[in-house]
Amino acid sequence: MTVFHQILANNLVANVTNFTVWFAITFWTFLETQSVFATGMIAGIYLVFTAAFGFWLGSIVDHNSKKLAMLGSSVVSAGFYALALAMLLAEPEGAFTDPYGPYLWGFVLLVMLGVIAGNIRSIALPTLVTILIPEDRRDKANGLVGMVSGIGFLTTSVISGFLVAYTGMLGVLALALAMTILAFVHLSLVRIEEGRVAPTQDAPAEPKRVDIAGTIRVIAAVPGLFALIFFACFNNFLGGVFMALLDAYGLSLVAVEVWGLLFGVLSTAFILSGIVISRTGLGRNPLKTLLTVNLITWAVCCVFTLQSSIWLLAAGCFIWMLLGPYAEAAEHTTLQKVVPLERQGRVFGFAQSIEQSASPLTAFLIGPLTQFVVIPFMTDGAGAEAIGGWFGTGPERGMALVFTISGLIGFAVTIVAFNSRYYRQLSAAYARGGADDGDDSGGAAVASPA
């Protein structure tokens, strides 16, 4: 097994662990409180932390060995999971049934900090692809990264559903601690030759700080790169709807263990997608691939909740999961080619922060908005009277309406992006990067700061 494959396997274990905890706390909180508001707040907490810490985590990746950064993330995650477990064991009676109770949200905060600590791996891994994989094979390597994410989603949803159903959060946190320690021990035994890129004599030394201004100059030097990041940001703005409502919608149709098992089966789409990308790549223009899959996925979002059907929901989720890795791999492949390696951690961290910054707003707004406005609107309000005869009425129909509206908006914005000058500029910059990249040093190509 190559070093790259060992890193992928290690990240798989860590990702399964962290995302099992995240899925589980969402499932468990909804079942304890029966509150869509609470699940929306959990999604918002995750996304606020992701946006807030992205710059800092990216700086850690750039200024330290990638291995040390990933080992540190495991230590921090284990610490927060241990604190959350202690809080769970000391629970006052009934403290977790109040969706507005401080004890519940203190517990959620500890759990989510443990999950967020694992985000450093999602920044470090694409920089290791740049280091370990030749440029002409990076799109295929990014496909393998997507496949690992898919396997993680498959096992995560199944494990979360059954653990929550039969052990509650006690089993979830005990398993999380054990697997986090296992990932730490394995990674400590893997030898990674990172081949630090030496600066040229004329180049100033890299500052040992977050250096947001310098990162912005690197991004601005590539025409259209800011537009790509903000397009992903807008997609995530709409994607906050899924973070806040998908589990609640699925759990309104089936039992928690059935939803977890179904989500696991559907996640095979991630694996299939990753395998295909690893064999065929993304084509000559990854940006065209990204926008094309966005058109398809938002079109699916328009229709997959039109009726109260678990099969219609399953079909829509399968298509989303099948095409999602294409979009992620396309963005990573573009950044790996046009951004210097010594800046990639901060650029990936910057992109993570900006792209996730809109989702918390959606997640925080959509939970209360759906709970207190859209659900009444589709239960006994004007919406139920106007379209309830064919669309259906009740709480889950309110959630369904939010998905449909989000799909229509996303489809329209992607059409605009496809016809924008920013798309043409970045496509041209990517093509020039490929033509100008004449070395095999493992560094990314070469957009220098202005």
PyMOL commands that set and color helices and strands:
alter all, ss='L'
color gray80, all
select helices_A, chain A and resi 3-33+36-63+66-89+102-117+119-132+135-188+212-220+225-253+256-266+268-280+286-303+310-338+341-379+382-391+395-418+421-436
alter helices_A, ss='H'
color red, helices_A
deselect
rebuild
show_as cartoon
